[in-house]
Structures are given as structure tokens and as C-alpha cells.
């Protein structure tokens, strides 16, 4: 049964105004869906309105950034319901990036990390984002244009260990963050289509875009992180950026790697792994990859920097 037209209009009018206004802060153990069942009467009303949410609606998020929330998308649903998305990681990113820095966003999806980074690095900094999915690439470009960000470049390309053409599996709308070059590892994720896209290495992209510094690299590639690092050897050796990476053993294994193999690759470049789960979002050395959950974001710092941060 379709929603009543009045309910649809109310949802578009009220949902953006009822969204919690929360500054990013570390929230240990946060996952998509956290906190969506709370919020008192406003939370109850948001859940009711969300049932009639059928068309995109613009909202204001962190640092005055404008976002378009899409029906059924679990990321923008989280922002509408709780105001939060990757709060621990974004809190750390805002503390780490400073004006003039360069941020690489591998697996940009809707471009949320790139938007935050743009504000942090300022007019003298640069953001280079990679998103192979046509649907998410268009949305990331839309968000950059919506916020008139001139220091962000979005490329429709996959990061890999070698350039070429490659097929990417596009997930259903709800699970749009699960697009992958390998296989889906979550049973609820449905295949929407397969797209053929260009693959590039980070080393090639850094040269082609004349980057003179690379300070922070985020890799959320649904299992392609190992291959992307292998294509970034020169960048890691020359610029020694801090890495923010997803470690998902099932996703990595679907592409011929593993969490242990990824760790070994990271350490071979002279990096040390750590978590940012405490209240100050500080770097905490990670002693054992086998203790990680099925999917977790991990920071990797050059050993020389990790010794100073520990």
C-alpha cells in the first residue's frame, strides 16, 4: 500500500528538522543502526515519518555541510535518525587533518568523509576521492557541488594493484555501502547489477594529479584494501601518510587475502596498526589482528609517528 500524499509531504517537511544535531564524538562499538530505537517522542516520530520517506530530502549535517538523504539508504537513514555516521572515525579525522593537508578518500561512497576533510584542509588543502560505482559517484559529485567545494576532486575509478578495466558488483540501494570487486559477504545484500569501470593505482593517481604531499589515506574498499596498498608502495614510502582502513576478514578472503595478510602488508611498509576507540579518539597500538571483529576500522601510522603518539 502506498503512503498517503499528506504523510509523504509531512515526512519531507519534518524529517530534516527532527534530525538530532550531534557533533561527531567517539562512540565505542558504534555500528549502522545504533541508537535508532531511542530518542524519546522525537525518535518515535522520526521512525513514523521514515515509513513515508519516498523521495530524497536535503538536510544540514556537521560543520554546516548539506547532504541529500536518500530513501532506503542505510547511511543517510542513520544520519536522519541519530545524526551520526562513523562518529569515532570522523572525530579522529577532524582532529588529525589540518589546513593545507591532502586527504585521499578510497571508496568515497556518498562522499561524506571527503566533505568533512574538505572543511578541515581548507582552501590550501586537497581532497582526492575515488568511487567506482556509478550511482555513488553521481551522489558524491552532487554533494561536492551542493556544498560548492572547490578543493575536492571525485574520480570514478577503483583503487587496485594495477591499472585496467574491472567489474564491480553494485549492491541494492539499502546496502549501497557494500559495492565490491569481490563477492558480497552479508546475506541481506542483493546484487543490483555489475558495472565495468576503470581501475588505477594510488601511485599513478598521485602522479597524474601532481600531488606534492599525501597526509591521510582512507581505504574502505569492501575487501580490496590489500590490492590498493600494493598499488600505493611509492606513495607510502615517499609521503608516509596515516592510513584509516577497514579490516574485514570475510571481505578480504572473498578477494584472496585475509586480515592477517593485510596486516603483514601494512607492517612491511614500516607501519603500526592501532585502534581509536577511547573517549579521546587517540591512537592505541593493536597487538593482535585475530582479536578484531568481522569488520572494523583500523588506523595505521608510520612506526616513527606511532612511537610519538603512543
N, C-alpha and C positions, 0 to 999 in steps of 0.2 A: 504494500500500500504506500503510495507517495505521500510526502509530507504536505500538510495544509499550506497554501501560499503565505498565509499570515505567519505561521510558525517559521517558515523559511526566512521571511523578512526580519522577524524578531531575532533569529539566530545571527544573521549578518549584522544587525544593528548592535546587539548586546554582547555577543561573544568577545569582540575586541576590547570592550570597556570592562568586562568582568575578569579579563586575564590578570592573574596576580602579577604585581610589579616587584620582582625579586632580583637583586643584584647577584651576579654569579659568586658563589662561595663553595668551598669544598663540601661535598656531601658523600661521605664514605659509603660505598655499596650501592650508589645510585644506578638504576637501570631504567630504560624506557618503560613508562607505566608507573614508576614510583610516585606515590602521593596523589594519584588521580582519583582515589576514592574518598579523600578527605576534603577539607576546605569549608566545612560548615554549610550554611544555607547557600553561599555563593558557589561552592563546589557542586552542591546538588543541582543548582540552577544551570551551571555550565554543562553538567552531564545531560540534563534535559534538552538544552538548546543544541548540543552537539548532535543529537539524533536528527535534527532538521538541517544540519550543516551540509549543503549540497553544492555550493559554489565557492571559489576562492574568496578570501577576505583579507584585507591588509590590516596589520597590527604593528604597534610600536614595541620594540624589544630593548635589549641592552644598549646603553650609550646612545639612545635616540634612533637606533637603526630601524628601518622599515622592512617588514617581512610580509610575504604573501603566504597565508596559511591555506593549505590545500585539503579538501575533503578526503578522509580515509587515510591520509598520510600520517604514520605514527610519530614522526618527528615533530611536525607542526601541531599535531594533537597534543603532544606533551607540553609544548610552549603555551598553547591556548589554555590547557587545564591547570598547569602548575607554574608556568613562567620559566621552567628550567629545561635545559638540554646540555648534557655533558658538563655539569656545573663545576666539578673538581678540575677537569682539564681546562675549561675556559678561564677559571680563576687563575690557574697556573700560567696560562698563556698570557693573560693580561699583565701578570707580574713580570714575565720573562721578556716580552717584546718591549723595545723602547724606540723612540723616534730615530729614523734612519736605517733601521734594520731591514733585512729581506726575509720574507716568510714564504716557504713552499708548502702548498696545500695539495697533497696527493690523495685523490679520492674526495673531491670537494663536495660532491652531492649537491645540496641546495646552496652551498657557498657560505654556510654560517660561520665556520672558522675564518674564512677569508674576510668576511665583513668585520668581525672583531679585530682581526690582525690589521686591517686597513686603518682602523681608528688608532691602533697602538703605534704603528710605524710612521704614521703621518705623511706629509707631502714629500718628504725626502726619502721615505722608505718605499719598498716594493713588495707586492704580493703576486706570486705566480701560482695559479690554481690549475689542476688537471682533473677533468671529469669526462670519462669516455661515453657514458650513457647519454643519448640524445635528449631524453626527457629531462634529466637532471642538469645537463649542460645548459639547456634553454632556461631553466629556472635559476641557475646560478648567475647566468648573464643578466636575467631580469632583475635579480636582487642587486647586482652591481649597478645597473642603470637606475634602478629605483632610488638608490642612495647616492647617486652621482659620484661614485668613487673612481677617481682617475688614476689611482696607484695600483689598481688590481687588473691583472690580465688573466682571463679564463681561456684555457686551451681544451679543445675536445680531443683528448688523447689519453691513452692508457700508459702508465709507467711500467716499464718492463726491463729485462736484461739485454734486449736488442731491439732495434727498430724494425718495423714491418707492419703487416696487417694482422689483426687478431679478432676473434669473435668474443663478444661479451654477452652473457645471459642477463636479460633485463627482467627484474622481479616485478611482481604485481604492485599496484600503487601503494597499498598499505605498507609493504616491506621494501620500499624503494631504496633503502639503505643496504640491501643485500645483493645488489647487482654484482656479478662476479665473472672473472675469466675462467673460473673452475666450475665446481658444482655447488648447488645450494646445500647447506648443512642443517638448515632449520626446516622441520617438516611442514610448517604452516606456509612457507614461502612458495608461491606459484610462479611458474615461468610465463612471462608475458610475450616475449619474443627474443630473438638473437640478432644482434647488430654487428656488422663488420666495421671496425674502427682502426685508426692509426695507433700504433704503439711507438713510444720513443723512450730513450733512456734519460735519466735526470742529467747525466753528464752532457749529453747532446743539447738538451733544453737550456742548461745554464750557459753554454757557449753561444747558442743561437740567439738568446735574449740578452747577451752581453752583461750578465750579472757579475759584479765585482766583489760581492760578498753574499754568503748564504748563512743565516744565523739560526733559524729553526726550520726543521722539516717535519711535517706531519704526514704519516702514511697510514691510511685507513682503507685498505685495498681488498678486503674480504679474501685474504689468502695469498695475494700477490706481493706481499711485503718483501719476502726473501728475494724474489726476482728483481724487484725495484732497487733493492740495495746493491745487488750485483751490477746493476747499471748505473750506480752512483759512486763507484770507487774513487774516481778522481775528485769529485766534489767533496766527499768525506775526508779525503787525505789533505786537500788544499784548504778548505774553509772550516773544517771541524765544527759543523753545526750541531746543535742539540736536536735529538730525534724524539718525536712523540709518535708511538707506533701501537697499532692494535696487535696483540698476540692472541690468536685464536687457533688452537691446535687442530680442531676439526677442519677449519677452512684451509689452513696451511697444508694439511695432509691431502686434501682434495686436489692440491696442485703440486704434489710430490715433495713437500717439505714437512716441517714439524716445528713446534715451539722450540725444541732443543736445537734443531738445525739453524733456526733463525737466530737464536741466542749466540750460537757459535759464530755465525756470520757477523753479527754485530760486534762481538768481542774481538774478532780477527782484525777489525779496523781500529782497535785500541779504545773501545767504548765500554762503559759500565752501565748495567741496567739498574733501574730504580722505580719505585712507586711514588705517587704523590697523593696519598690517601689521608694524611693527617690534617688537622684543623688549619694549619698554615700553608697547606699545599706545597710543603718543602720536599726536596729530593731525599728519599730513603733508599739506600742500596738494597737491591734484590738478591738474596743469597741463592735462591733455587727456583728455576723455571718450572719445575714439576709441581710447585705449590700453587701455580696460577689456576684461576677458574677457566672455564671453557673459552671465555672471551674477556680480555681485559686490556686497558690501555696502559702502556709502559713508557717511561722516559729513558732514553739512553744518552749519556753525556760522555764526551771525551774524558779519558781517565784523568788527565791533568786538571780538568774542570771539576770532575766528580770529587776529587780529593779535597778541593777547596770548599765544595758545597756540603760535604758530609759532616 
